[in-house]
Amino acid sequence: MREKRKFIRFDISLKTDYVLQRDPKVERTGVTRDVSAGGIQLLTEESLNVGDKLELKCFIPEALNPAHLNGIVLWSKIVSTGKKPSYSAGIEFKDIEEDNKNTFLKFLCELMYRKIGKK
């Protein structure tokens, strides 16, 4: 089967704060399931809707400050039910703040180097 994704994905958990761009704006926290240069899969405690716009802060190991990104929800699904349901959403990046691009892309390059180095 041929891979259709534009970017390599890395299975890594990063704490990510996000703000839904709707009223009222409330900051929540999720965790990435995978990360790429084009977007993330985000695990949350609330359901996100396709088309929701988000401001994201991804906390990158060893970085002094989180990477600030803007994204849009492409898909969303429930991953577990029960007393505390959890959800998963695919977020496509629309913008990365200029001063954060180097930090975020350097982090992805280091992940790529580690992956290639293991082969």
N, C-alpha and C positions, 0 to 999 in steps of 0.2 A: 504494500500500500504506500502510495506516495504522500509525503508530508506537504500540506498546503500552507503552513504557517510561514510568514515572512522572517520571523526572528526565532532564534533558539530560546527555549524556555528553561529556566533553572528552578528546580524544586527546592525552594528555600522559604523559611518562615521569617517574615519581617513584621514587627509591630508597625501598624499603619493607622494613624489618626485620619479621619475623614469628616468633611462637612458636606451634607446634602445641600444643594443650591435651591432650596425651597423654604417657604416660611412655615414655622420658625426655623432658623438655622441652628442646628445643634451639633456639637462635635461628638463623634463616637469613635470607638477603637475597634479595629479588626486586625486580622493577621493574613499575610499573603500565603498562598499555597504554592504559587509559582510566579516567576518574574521574568519579563523579557524587556527588550528595548522599546517594544510597542505597547505593552500593557501588563496587567497583573490579573491573577485570579485572587479575589479577596473573600475571606471567610468572615461572616458577620453574625451578629445576634438579631439583626432585623432584616426584613425583606427589602431589597432595592428593586426599583422598577426600571425596565428597559427605557433608555433615554434620559434617566436621571443624570444630572451633572454633579460632579464631585470635586472638591478641593482636597488633595491628599498630602499627607506628610509621612513619608516612608523613612523609618529610622534604620539607617545603614550602619552595620558594625564598624567601629573605629572612625566614623565620621563625626566631626564636631557638632554638626547640625543636621536635622533631617532634610531630605530632598523634598522640595515643594513641587507638586505636579497637579495638573488639572486633567480630569478624565470624564468619560461618559460610559454608562452601563450599556453593554451590548447584549448581555444575557444574564438571567438570574434564576436560581432554583433553590428549593429547600433540600438540605442534605441530611437533616435528622429532625425527628419530632420528639415530643415528650414534654416534660415540664419546662425545658428551656430549648426551644427549637433553634437550629442554626441554618445559615444560608450561605450560598456561594454565588459570586457574581464575577463575570468577566468585564474588566474595565479597560477600555482603550485610552491611551494617553492622547490628549489633545494639545498639551502644552507643558513644558518643563521650564521653570524659572531659570533664566540665563545663568545665574550664579550657582545653580544646583546641577546643571548639565554635566559638568566635569566630574563632580562627585559621583553622580549616579552612573554615568557611562564608565568611569574608572572601575567602579564596583562590579559592573557587568563584565568588563574586560578581565578582571581578576578571576571571576567565576569561570569564564571561558578558558582562561589559561590553565586553571586547575583541572578542568574537565579534559582538555586536550592532553595535558601532562600525564594523566592517569592511563592513557591508552598505550 
